[in-house]
Amino acid sequence: MDQAIIDLINEMFKIAGHSVTFEDVIGRKDDWFNEWTMTTEQYDEWQKFGKGYLRKTLNMTAKGADREMAMVGLMWGLKFKKDEDESSNVSTTVDVTDKL
Protein backbone atom coordinates (compact mmCIF):
# COMPACT_ATOMS: atom_id res chain seq x y z
CA MET A 1 0.00 0.00 0.00
CA ASP A 2 2.92 2.37 0.66
CA GLN A 3 4.02 2.18 -2.97
CA ALA A 4 0.42 2.70 -4.07
CA ILE A 5 0.22 5.97 -2.10
CA ILE A 6 3.46 7.16 -3.70
CA ASP A 7 2.18 6.28 -7.16
CA LEU A 8 -1.19 7.95 -6.52
CA ILE A 9 0.41 11.17 -5.24
CA ASN A 10 2.79 11.28 -8.21
CA GLU A 11 -0.12 10.79 -10.62
CA MET A 12 -2.12 13.51 -8.83
CA PHE A 13 0.67 16.04 -9.40
CA LYS A 14 1.04 14.87 -13.01
CA ILE A 15 -2.69 15.18 -13.78
CA ALA A 16 -2.81 18.59 -12.06
CA GLY A 17 0.09 19.78 -14.25
CA HIS A 18 2.63 20.31 -11.46
CA SER A 19 6.28 19.29 -11.79
CA VAL A 20 6.42 17.98 -8.24
CA THR A 21 6.76 14.40 -7.04
CA PHE A 22 6.26 12.49 -3.84
CA GLU A 23 10.00 12.74 -3.24
CA ASP A 24 9.70 16.54 -3.20
CA VAL A 25 7.11 16.54 -0.41
CA ILE A 26 8.08 13.52 1.70
CA GLY A 27 9.04 14.51 5.21
CA ARG A 28 7.51 17.98 5.02
CA LYS A 29 5.59 18.80 8.19
CA ASP A 30 3.72 21.77 6.74
CA ASP A 31 0.49 21.69 4.73
CA TRP A 32 2.31 21.09 1.44
CA PHE A 33 -0.91 19.97 -0.23
CA ASN A 34 -2.22 23.54 0.06
CA GLU A 35 0.63 24.93 -2.09
CA TRP A 36 -0.79 23.52 -5.32
CA THR A 37 -4.30 23.28 -6.70
CA MET A 38 -6.23 21.17 -9.14
CA THR A 39 -9.55 21.61 -10.88
CA THR A 40 -12.53 19.43 -10.09
CA GLU A 41 -12.14 17.85 -13.52
CA GLN A 42 -8.52 16.96 -12.73
CA TYR A 43 -9.63 15.57 -9.36
CA ASP A 44 -12.25 13.40 -11.07
CA GLU A 45 -9.63 12.16 -13.55
CA TRP A 46 -7.26 11.36 -10.68
CA GLN A 47 -9.99 9.53 -8.77
CA LYS A 48 -10.83 7.46 -11.84
CA PHE A 49 -7.16 6.64 -12.37
CA GLY A 50 -6.71 5.76 -8.69
CA LYS A 51 -9.70 3.47 -8.52
CA GLY A 52 -8.52 1.54 -11.55
CA TYR A 53 -4.97 1.45 -10.23
CA LEU A 54 -6.06 0.11 -6.83
CA ARG A 55 -8.34 -2.50 -8.36
CA LYS A 56 -5.62 -3.75 -10.70
CA THR A 57 -2.58 -3.44 -8.43
CA LEU A 58 -4.06 -4.35 -5.04
CA ASN A 59 -7.00 -6.46 -6.27
CA MET A 60 -9.50 -4.22 -4.46
CA THR A 61 -13.20 -4.38 -5.12
CA ALA A 62 -14.82 -1.38 -6.79
CA LYS A 63 -16.36 -0.34 -3.47
CA GLY A 64 -13.05 -0.75 -1.63
CA ALA A 65 -11.21 1.29 -4.26
CA ASP A 66 -13.87 4.03 -4.06
CA ARG A 67 -13.50 4.19 -0.28
CA GLU A 68 -9.69 4.14 -0.40
CA MET A 69 -9.50 6.92 -3.01
CA ALA A 70 -11.89 9.03 -0.94
CA MET A 71 -9.51 8.66 2.01
CA VAL A 72 -6.43 9.37 -0.14
CA GLY A 73 -8.18 12.48 -1.47
CA LEU A 74 -8.96 13.68 2.05
CA MET A 75 -5.49 13.00 3.40
CA TRP A 76 -3.26 14.08 0.50
CA GLY A 77 -5.46 15.63 -2.16
CA LEU A 78 -4.73 19.11 -3.46
CA LYS A 79 -7.09 22.02 -2.97
CA PHE A 80 -9.59 22.62 -5.73
CA LYS A 81 -9.31 25.58 -7.99
CA LYS A 82 -12.69 26.48 -9.39
CA ASP A 83 -12.87 27.61 -12.97
CA GLU A 84 -12.52 31.34 -13.25
CA ASP A 85 -15.82 33.19 -13.17
CA GLU A 86 -15.96 34.85 -16.56
CA SER A 87 -17.99 37.78 -15.28
CA SER A 88 -15.62 38.72 -12.47
CA ASN A 89 -12.37 36.99 -13.46
CA VAL A 90 -11.92 35.87 -9.85
CA SER A 91 -10.47 32.46 -9.11
CA THR A 92 -11.52 30.79 -5.85
CA THR A 93 -10.48 27.57 -4.16
CA VAL A 94 -12.46 25.07 -2.12
CA ASP A 95 -11.38 22.33 0.21
CA VAL A 96 -11.27 18.77 -1.10
CA THR A 97 -13.87 17.74 1.51
CA ASP A 98 -16.41 19.87 -0.35
CA LYS A 99 -16.11 17.44 -3.27
CA LEU A 100 -16.88 14.31 -1.25
C-alpha positions in Angstrom: 0.0 0.0 0.0 2.9 2.4 0.7 4.0 2.2 -3.0 0.4 2.7 -4.1 0.2 6.0 -2.1 3.5 7.2 -3.7 2.2 6.3 -7.2 -1.2 8.0 -6.5 0.4 11.2 -5.2 2.8 11.3 -8.2 -0.1 10.8 -10.6 -2.1 13.5 -8.8 0.7 16.0 -9.4 1.0 14.9 -13.0 -2.7 15.2 -13.8 -2.8 18.6 -12.1 0.1 19.8 -14.2 2.6 20.3 -11.5 6.3 19.3 -11.8 6.4 18.0 -8.2 6.8 14.4 -7.0 6.3 12.5 -3.8 10.0 12.7 -3.2 9.7 16.5 -3.2 7.1 16.5 -0.4 8.1 13.5 1.7 9.0 14.5 5.2 7.5 18.0 5.0 5.6 18.8 8.2 3.7 21.8 6.7 0.5 21.7 4.7 2.3 21.1 1.4 -0.9 20.0 -0.2 -2.2 23.5 0.1 0.6 24.9 -2.1 -0.8 23.5 -5.3 -4.3 23.3 -6.7 -6.2 21.2 -9.1 -9.6 21.6 -10.9 -12.5 19.4 -10.1 -12.1 17.9 -13.5 -8.5 17.0 -12.7 -9.6 15.6 -9.4 -12.2 13.4 -11.1 -9.6 12.2 -13.6 -7.3 11.4 -10.7 -10.0 9.5 -8.8 -10.8 7.5 -11.8 -7.2 6.6 -12.4 -6.7 5.8 -8.7 -9.7 3.5 -8.5 -8.5 1.5 -11.6 -5.0 1.4 -10.2 -6.1 0.1 -6.8 -8.3 -2.5 -8.4 -5.6 -3.8 -10.7 -2.6 -3.4 -8.4 -4.1 -4.4 -5.0 -7.0 -6.5 -6.3 -9.5 -4.2 -4.5 -13.2 -4.4 -5.1 -14.8 -1.4 -6.8 -16.4 -0.3 -3.5 -13.0 -0.8 -1.6 -11.2 1.3 -4.3 -13.9 4.0 -4.1 -13.5 4.2 -0.3 -9.7 4.1 -0.4 -9.5 6.9 -3.0 -11.9 9.0 -0.9 -9.5 8.7 2.0 -6.4 9.4 -0.1 -8.2 12.5 -1.5 -9.0 13.7 2.0 -5.5 13.0 3.4 -3.3 14.1 0.5 -5.5 15.6 -2.2 -4.7 19.1 -3.5 -7.1 22.0 -3.0 -9.6 22.6 -5.7 -9.3 25.6 -8.0 -12.7 26.5 -9.4 -12.9 27.6 -13.0 -12.5 31.3 -13.2 -15.8 33.2 -13.2 -16.0 34.9 -16.6 -18.0 37.8 -15.3 -15.6 38.7 -12.5 -12.4 37.0 -13.5 -11.9 35.9 -9.8 -10.5 32.5 -9.1 -11.5 30.8 -5.9 -10.5 27.6 -4.2 -12.5 25.1 -2.1 -11.4 22.3 0.2 -11.3 18.8 -1.1 -13.9 17.7 1.5 -16.4 19.9 -0.3 -16.1 17.4 -3.3 -16.9 14.3 -1.2 
